[in-house]
Amino acid sequence: MSNSSRILAVVRANLAYIYLALLTAGVLLVHGYHPGIEDAEIYVPGIKRILDPSLYPFAADFFLNHARFTLFAQTIAASIRLSHLSFGVAVFIWYLGCTFLTLLACWRLSVELFRESSARWAAVTMVAAVFTIPVAGTALYIEDQYLTSRSIVIFTILLAEEHRARF
């Protein structure tokens, strides 16, 4: 097998992942990335406080009361310590990863629901298009334009549902 045919075989085998990466970039371009808005004012200080306990010496209870009930802030802070990336870069990479994994979970679920490839991609693209439309009556988005604990939970739930649908 020649090098070009091997490369073509690898591309074909990973075409869905390539499309999902492009769709993730599209989500970023269309919906944007807005760190520090809305309830990120609770998540961001919680992560920063774990990284540097001297931060926020007054009124830290405002965000620590929320942060202490999840492993979200500890997980993000640990990844920043391990990677030695700056806070902003690490949180952005987490955001992109969560967005990609959400779209991957939608793709995997659509494989279980639809036979035609076009229907599968239509489902995933539709989800990507409505990421920032509030869910009825909740004022919550399907996927926020910044990293939150919901960013991790959404793809986890979708992957669990896909797994359940297979069996």
MODELLER restraints for C-alpha pairs under 7 A, 6 or more apart:
rsr = mdl.restraints
at = mdl.atoms
rsr.add(forms.Gaussian(group=physical.xy_distance, feature=features.Distance(at['CA:20:A'], at['CA:100:A']), mean=6.66, stdev=0.5))
rsr.add(forms.Gaussian(group=physical.xy_distance, feature=features.Distance(at['CA:20:A'], at['CA:103:A']), mean=6.64, stdev=0.5))
rsr.add(forms.Gaussian(group=physical.xy_distance, feature=features.Distance(at['CA:20:A'], at['CA:104:A']), mean=6.74, stdev=0.5))
rsr.add(forms.Gaussian(group=physical.xy_distance, feature=features.Distance(at['CA:21:A'], at['CA:100:A']), mean=6.59, stdev=0.5))
rsr.add(forms.Gaussian(group=physical.xy_distance, feature=features.Distance(at['CA:24:A'], at['CA:99:A']), mean=6.35, stdev=0.5))
rsr.add(forms.Gaussian(group=physical.xy_distance, feature=features.Distance(at['CA:24:A'], at['CA:100:A']), mean=5.57, stdev=0.5))
rsr.add(forms.Gaussian(group=physical.xy_distance, feature=features.Distance(at['CA:27:A'], at['CA:128:A']), mean=6.24, stdev=0.5))
rsr.add(forms.Gaussian(group=physical.xy_distance, feature=features.Distance(at['CA:31:A'], at['CA:132:A']), mean=6.93, stdev=0.5))
rsr.add(forms.Gaussian(group=physical.xy_distance, feature=features.Distance(at['CA:31:A'], at['CA:145:A']), mean=6.81, stdev=0.5))
rsr.add(forms.Gaussian(group=physical.xy_distance, feature=features.Distance(at['CA:32:A'], at['CA:145:A']), mean=6.26, stdev=0.5))
rsr.add(forms.Gaussian(group=physical.xy_distance, feature=features.Distance(at['CA:33:A'], at['CA:145:A']), mean=4.98, stdev=0.5))
rsr.add(forms.Gaussian(group=physical.xy_distance, feature=features.Distance(at['CA:33:A'], at['CA:146:A']), mean=5.81, stdev=0.5))
rsr.add(forms.Gaussian(group=physical.xy_distance, feature=features.Distance(at['CA:34:A'], at['CA:145:A']), mean=5.45, stdev=0.5))
rsr.add(forms.Gaussian(group=physical.xy_distance, feature=features.Distance(at['CA:34:A'], at['CA:146:A']), mean=5.41, stdev=0.5))
rsr.add(forms.Gaussian(group=physical.xy_distance, feature=features.Distance(at['CA:35:A'], at['CA:146:A']), mean=4.93, stdev=0.5))
rsr.add(forms.Gaussian(group=physical.xy_distance, feature=features.Distance(at['CA:36:A'], at['CA:44:A']), mean=6.89, stdev=0.5))
rsr.add(forms.Gaussian(group=physical.xy_distance, feature=features.Distance(at['CA:40:A'], at['CA:148:A']), mean=6.73, stdev=0.5))
rsr.add(forms.Gaussian(group=physical.xy_distance, feature=features.Distance(at['CA:42:A'], at['CA:63:A']), mean=4.83, stdev=0.5))
rsr.add(forms.Gaussian(group=physical.xy_distance, feature=features.Distance(at['CA:43:A'], at['CA:67:A']), mean=6.76, stdev=0.5))
rsr.add(forms.Gaussian(group=physical.xy_distance, feature=features.Distance(at['CA:43:A'], at['CA:73:A']), mean=6.85, stdev=0.5))
rsr.add(forms.Gaussian(group=physical.xy_distance, feature=features.Distance(at['CA:43:A'], at['CA:148:A']), mean=6.73, stdev=0.5))
rsr.add(forms.Gaussian(group=physical.xy_distance, feature=features.Distance(at['CA:45:A'], at['CA:63:A']), mean=6.94, stdev=0.5))
rsr.add(forms.Gaussian(group=physical.xy_distance, feature=features.Distance(at['CA:46:A'], at['CA:63:A']), mean=6.26, stdev=0.5))
rsr.add(forms.Gaussian(group=physical.xy_distance, feature=features.Distance(at['CA:46:A'], at['CA:64:A']), mean=6.09, stdev=0.5))
rsr.add(forms.Gaussian(group=physical.xy_distance, feature=features.Distance(at['CA:46:A'], at['CA:67:A']), mean=5.88, stdev=0.5))
rsr.add(forms.Gaussian(group=physical.xy_distance, feature=features.Distance(at['CA:46:A'], at['CA:73:A']), mean=6.01, stdev=0.5))
rsr.add(forms.Gaussian(group=physical.xy_distance, feature=features.Distance(at['CA:47:A'], at['CA:73:A']), mean=4.73, stdev=0.5))
rsr.add(forms.Gaussian(group=physical.xy_distance, feature=features.Distance(at['CA:47:A'], at['CA:74:A']), mean=6.82, stdev=0.5))
rsr.add(forms.Gaussian(group=physical.xy_distance, feature=features.Distance(at['CA:47:A'], at['CA:76:A']), mean=6.81, stdev=0.5))
rsr.add(forms.Gaussian(group=physical.xy_distance, feature=features.Distance(at['CA:47:A'], at['CA:77:A']), mean=5.59, stdev=0.5))
rsr.add(forms.Gaussian(group=physical.xy_distance, feature=features.Distance(at['CA:49:A'], at['CA:55:A']), mean=5.67, stdev=0.5))
rsr.add(forms.Gaussian(group=physical.xy_distance, feature=features.Distance(at['CA:50:A'], at['CA:77:A']), mean=6.53, stdev=0.5))
rsr.add(forms.Gaussian(group=physical.xy_distance, feature=features.Distance(at['CA:51:A'], at['CA:77:A']), mean=6.07, stdev=0.5))
rsr.add(forms.Gaussian(group=physical.xy_distance, feature=features.Distance(at['CA:67:A'], at['CA:73:A']), mean=6.49, stdev=0.5))
rsr.add(forms.Gaussian(group=physical.xy_distance, feature=features.Distance(at['CA:72:A'], at['CA:149:A']), mean=5.80, stdev=0.5))
rsr.add(forms.Gaussian(group=physical.xy_distance, feature=features.Distance(at['CA:80:A'], at['CA:87:A']), mean=6.65, stdev=0.5))
rsr.add(forms.Gaussian(group=physical.xy_distance, feature=features.Distance(at['CA:80:A'], at['CA:90:A']), mean=6.14, stdev=0.5))
rsr.add(forms.Gaussian(group=physical.xy_distance, feature=features.Distance(at['CA:91:A'], at['CA:147:A']), mean=6.75, stdev=0.5))
rsr.add(forms.Gaussian(group=physical.xy_distance, feature=features.Distance(at['CA:95:A'], at['CA:146:A']), mean=6.42, stdev=0.5))
rsr.add(forms.Gaussian(group=physical.xy_distance, feature=features.Distance(at['CA:95:A'], at['CA:147:A']), mean=5.13, stdev=0.5))
rsr.add(forms.Gaussian(group=physical.xy_distance, feature=features.Distance(at['CA:98:A'], at['CA:151:A']), mean=5.81, stdev=0.5))
rsr.add(forms.Gaussian(group=physical.xy_distance, feature=features.Distance(at['CA:98:A'], at['CA:152:A']), mean=6.05, stdev=0.5))
rsr.add(forms.Gaussian(group=physical.xy_distance, feature=features.Distance(at['CA:101:A'], at['CA:155:A']), mean=5.94, stdev=0.5))
rsr.add(forms.Gaussian(group=physical.xy_distance, feature=features.Distance(at['CA:102:A'], at['CA:154:A']), mean=6.64, stdev=0.5))
rsr.add(forms.Gaussian(group=physical.xy_distance, feature=features.Distance(at['CA:102:A'], at['CA:155:A']), mean=4.37, stdev=0.5))
rsr.add(forms.Gaussian(group=physical.xy_distance, feature=features.Distance(at['CA:103:A'], at['CA:124:A']), mean=6.40, stdev=0.5))
rsr.add(forms.Gaussian(group=physical.xy_distance, feature=features.Distance(at['CA:105:A'], at['CA:155:A']), mean=5.93, stdev=0.5))
rsr.add(forms.Gaussian(group=physical.xy_distance, feature=features.Distance(at['CA:105:A'], at['CA:158:A']), mean=5.55, stdev=0.5))
rsr.add(forms.Gaussian(group=physical.xy_distance, feature=features.Distance(at['CA:105:A'], at['CA:159:A']), mean=5.18, stdev=0.5))
rsr.add(forms.Gaussian(group=physical.xy_distance, feature=features.Distance(at['CA:106:A'], at['CA:124:A']), mean=5.75, stdev=0.5))
rsr.add(forms.Gaussian(group=physical.xy_distance, feature=features.Distance(at['CA:106:A'], at['CA:158:A']), mean=6.76, stdev=0.5))
rsr.add(forms.Gaussian(group=physical.xy_distance, feature=features.Distance(at['CA:107:A'], at['CA:120:A']), mean=6.63, stdev=0.5))
rsr.add(forms.Gaussian(group=physical.xy_distance, feature=features.Distance(at['CA:107:A'], at['CA:124:A']), mean=5.81, stdev=0.5))
rsr.add(forms.Gaussian(group=physical.xy_distance, feature=features.Distance(at['CA:108:A'], at['CA:162:A']), mean=6.44, stdev=0.5))
rsr.add(forms.Gaussian(group=physical.xy_distance, feature=features.Distance(at['CA:109:A'], at['CA:162:A']), mean=4.76, stdev=0.5))
rsr.add(forms.Gaussian(group=physical.xy_distance, feature=features.Distance(at['CA:110:A'], at['CA:120:A']), mean=5.09, stdev=0.5))
rsr.add(forms.Gaussian(group=physical.xy_distance, feature=features.Distance(at['CA:110:A'], at['CA:123:A']), mean=6.75, stdev=0.5))
rsr.add(forms.Gaussian(group=physical.xy_distance, feature=features.Distance(at['CA:111:A'], at['CA:120:A']), mean=6.26, stdev=0.5))
rsr.add(forms.Gaussian(group=physical.xy_distance, feature=features.Distance(at['CA:112:A'], at['CA:165:A']), mean=6.80, stdev=0.5))
rsr.add(forms.Gaussian(group=physical.xy_distance, feature=features.Distance(at['CA:112:A'], at['CA:166:A']), mean=6.77, stdev=0.5))
rsr.add(forms.Gaussian(group=physical.xy_distance, feature=features.Distance(at['CA:114:A'], at['CA:120:A']), mean=6.01, stdev=0.5))
rsr.add(forms.Gaussian(group=physical.xy_distance, feature=features.Distance(at['CA:131:A'], at['CA:141:A']), mean=6.32, stdev=0.5))
rsr.add(forms.Gaussian(group=physical.xy_distance, feature=features.Distance(at['CA:131:A'], at['CA:142:A']), mean=4.99, stdev=0.5))
rsr.add(forms.Gaussian(group=physical.xy_distance, feature=features.Distance(at['CA:131:A'], at['CA:143:A']), mean=5.04, stdev=0.5))
rsr.add(forms.Gaussian(group=physical.xy_distance, feature=features.Distance(at['CA:132:A'], at['CA:141:A']), mean=5.09, stdev=0.5))
rsr.add(forms.Gaussian(group=physical.xy_distance, feature=features.Distance(at['CA:132:A'], at['CA:142:A']), mean=6.29, stdev=0.5))
rsr.add(forms.Gaussian(group=physical.xy_distance, feature=features.Distance(at['CA:132:A'], at['CA:143:A']), mean=6.22, stdev=0.5))
rsr.add(forms.Gaussian(group=physical.xy_distance, feature=features.Distance(at['CA:132:A'], at['CA:144:A']), mean=6.35, stdev=0.5))
rsr.add(forms.Gaussian(group=physical.xy_distance, feature=features.Distance(at['CA:133:A'], at['CA:141:A']), mean=5.63, stdev=0.5))
rsr.add(forms.Gaussian(group=physical.xy_distance, feature=features.Distance(at['CA:134:A'], at['CA:140:A']), mean=5.07, stdev=0.5))
rsr.add(forms.Gaussian(group=physical.xy_distance, feature=features.Distance(at['CA:134:A'], at['CA:141:A']), mean=4.43, stdev=0.5))
rsr.add(forms.Gaussian(group=physical.xy_distance, feature=features.Distance(at['CA:134:A'], at['CA:142:A']), mean=6.94, stdev=0.5))
rsr.add(forms.Gaussian(group=physical.xy_distance, feature=features.Distance(at['CA:135:A'], at['CA:141:A']), mean=5.81, stdev=0.5))
rsr.add(forms.Gaussian(group=physical.xy_distance, feature=features.Distance(at['CA:135:A'], at['CA:142:A']), mean=6.69, stdev=0.5))
rsr.add(forms.Gaussian(group=physical.xy_distance, feature=features.Distance(at['CA:143:A'], at['CA:151:A']), mean=6.30, stdev=0.5))
